């Protein structure tokens, strides 16, 4: 399980240090793809295979299924960690997530999310009342915290 929040910089060549805590769980090779909310999703190969099987079980006759498959799979890239603990993020993924220099890597249970620092800050501004309301909605779905 991935948890925690880390701030790192992308260098001029598009390389990003993957925190050691995350590298241990990801292994040497993993998948990075376009995520939702304007970030990137990072999955271990095992988790990626599970997601792939789930998505492939959806009907090809569904326009939404086909569009999501294109978005999710065409944007994906296999990544490997180099000897310095860095990964090279392809330019198309950096552009999609508007990653410039400062990024946030967030552990979100079964995946890691990579955000531009500005987007991360903007998307995580919640008041206590807003979070209480979100928690209520989650409880109605049977998810309790």
C-alpha angles and dihedrals in degrees: 000000000000118000135158139056125256132183119213140155130243112227126225091270094055096257122145130190111239108214113251090236090060095040091060092059098036098051123213096304129039142147129264119191143162109288134196125273091032099294134108124254121218120200135181112241089252093053091043090055091051092049091046091054092049094049093045089056090065117099117267087213090071113094090206092053092051093047093048092048091053092047095046103038103032090053094050126108134185110236132194129197115240125217091274092054094255133133127205110233111208114243093242090058093045089051094047093053093037091236112175116154114316115057138171122220111201127189108223105179106269096015144035120234122210114205137176104249092240094051091046092053092046095048095047100054103117130157118222089251092053091050091048089054092048090049090052090052090050091050089053087056090053095257111129128188 
